[in-house]
Amino acid sequence: MTSVPSSTYRLQITEDFDLDAALAVLPYLDELGVGWLYLSPLLEAHPGSTHGYDVVDPGRIDPARGGPEALERLSAEAHRRGIGIVVDIVPNHVGIQSPATNGWWWDLLQHGRDSRFATFFDVDWAAGGGKVLVPVVGDDDLAEPNGPIGNLHVIDGMLGYHDHRFPLAPGSDGDTDDPRVVHDRQHYRLVGWRAADQHLNYRRFFAVNTLAGVRIEDRDVFEATHAEIGRWFREGLVDGLRVDHPDGLRHPAAYLDDLAGLTGSAWVVVEKILEPGEELPQRWQTAGTTGYDALALIDRALVDPAGETALGDLDDRLRGGVPPWPELVRDNKRQVTETILNAEVRRIARELARELDIEPAQAWRADVEGALVELFAAFPVYRSYLPDGHEVLTGAADVVRRDRPDLGTALDQVLPLLEDRVRAPSLRFQQTSGMVMAKGVEDRAFYRWSRLTSLNEVGADPDHFALAPVDFHAAMARRQERTPAAMTTLSTHDTKRSEDVRARIAVLAEDPAWWSETVEALLAVAPAPDPGFANLLWQAALGAWPLSRDRLHAYAEKAMREAGDRTSWTDPDPTYEKAVHALVDAAYDDTAVRSIVEAAAERLAGPGWSNALSAKVLSLTIPGVPDVYQGSELWERSLVDPDNRRPVDFELRASLLSDAIPPARPTGLDDPGLAKLHVVRHALRLRRDRPDLFGGYTPVPATGSAAGHVLAFDRGGAVAVVTRLPLGLAAAGGWGDTRLEPPAGRWLDVLTNRPADAAVAGLLDTLPVALLVREEA
């Protein structure tokens, strides 16, 4: 029987916080109530990597992260304490930023198609004239697209380009010292970095040229990349896995079958983004997703639907018109397929031509590429898994026929090949559609839509504004029925805004008129080059306030460049960016601006505190395995990465945990988060010590004047109670005659250690949340 954790606690393992550092915090995490440790990738990554997703040697644990001995020490002590270990793995790609650090890639570049690792990588050799195209050349060193390259040199038996080093094919430098001649003899060709958008001929992770896709569907590749992972399970070092980006794989279901065989059907969750109403294919051997779908439901259960129109009108006014969300998404997906991901579109077109056995004319290529672009743009989910999702593909094709009848002939020619799940174009289309969704939506549209930015989150649809309690209950009952062992989460290393930032921002939906006045006041004293973007920026600032100037500057830069409408990573607009950074500085240096920011943050702090505790209790008690992101047992007010990978002060948390923590109302912006720590500790301990209380899901009804402000449910002996819409509750005069109707019996609130009062005013007089268990007879 597969062992399932009571909870997980994510730790980012780095050179500065290695496996021995994780070992050192085990006593604290054990005291907190953690079920399993959840470790970021451990295999050897690119030197200096802070995230570990750029694995350069999948055959060993990264020495910089502690090496195999440190994992053995951590595993032994964790298991002695009854704590399991789950590790994040990266099957889709490897890191190639510095070829010399990745032996497989180095050998491929040195020997080309004759490399023993040639089949490991997904290279279209014909498109590169028999060579791998390496997009590293700067604009100043490339006078024309295929012209001579400047700053090449031969050094120590390698080809050098500035600080880059590449291998030489055997004998290729034997009769010349001209680096350009030597370069032309290699199995690779250095090209301009901008060429990657249209001409790259190896599969990569999204638009990251330094992460090369591997052909995990090949059994030899699977065994080579998973030998070390298999050892972890044979030796009992690791108990479960988190699989990164399964949508990039050729055959995700088959991969999960192989993984189940390797791990003895261990607990495995997948980082799969589900659109509203979408579910995982039933045949997948996985406990479920990593929890973004649960995050989206929790957030929306705490949003006031009444604010939707007013906040939408504000964003529309500030931006001079905002298209409907589906249209914005489609436009942005189209844009990325025509720019940064166009090389992937072109590769599918080449594969279609090969399958049709034709030598395509330019007009044919243009029409087919146009049809592919429109299909990707109209695709409503991250990907299909044919035969699952066939109706999604045909539905997208119908949209294209409706809106682009000029592409009908091309679509009719290629659609049968895209529908055939064993044909190369079909498989590659499925691998690519997730890239398009991620880059077009998460990394672009999310930064162009400022209605209520707490909803602009990975795995969520900002067009779905709020969720009524009855619909939340229905979703949770469904979750208990289908994926009771899936992960639930509120914050991850990939969330755009961490949980407590979103909890504050959600308050804006309860008072959109005040927020509109606040934004207008800020724009009056600090004019913005783009008022719509300023709305997004000020929401982030207030959600995370107080935060250091450098953190807000870093967020502003990433947000405006990801938006890509006024500036971008590849073509920054210095004038625009200077004006945006001036807004950030004004929040700290301009008395008028700072006073507005601080007053607004103070106003949001109280109801944001209530929302944050409610969201935390929901995440820790709904069906699934709750994950606590490192440090989020206190306030987690981080913004997008790398801000959310900052070091965590575990000594502080351990010292606070060792003290008695009486629940208390917030003290304002300087509130240390003791109430949250208190809630997390009791909920985690209850889930670990009494798993029998969490086997079902039944809504607990409320009656009375404020019944709509309470959300409660019974998990089979543990009853969670949380507050919704705290501003509206206060405006209505509080709980009044509102009462809960829990199952029969005497109940104890473990958060206050006192008998539970059926009157909500008494039950929630100290905290906005409660966690009830039956009192012993």
PyMOL commands that set and color helices and strands:
alter all, ss='L'
color gray80, all
select helices_A, chain A and resi 19-24+26-32+63-65+67-80+99-101+103-114+118-120+126-128+139-141+179-184+193-199+219-234+246-248+252-263+292-301+305-319+325-338+342-356+362-378+390-403+405-419+424-442+445-447+453-455+469-482+499-510+512-525+531-544+549-563+574-589+591-621+643-645+650-658+674-689+691-693+707-709+726-731+760-763
alter helices_A, ss='H'
color red, helices_A
select strands_A, chain A and resi 8-11+36-39+43-45+55-61+84-89+93-95+132-137+152-155+158-161+164-166+188-192+204-205+208-213+240-243+267-270+288-289+487-488+625-629+698-699+702-703+710-714+718-723+739-740+747-749+754-755+769-774
alter strands_A, ss='S'
color yellow, strands_A
deselect
rebuild
show_as cartoon
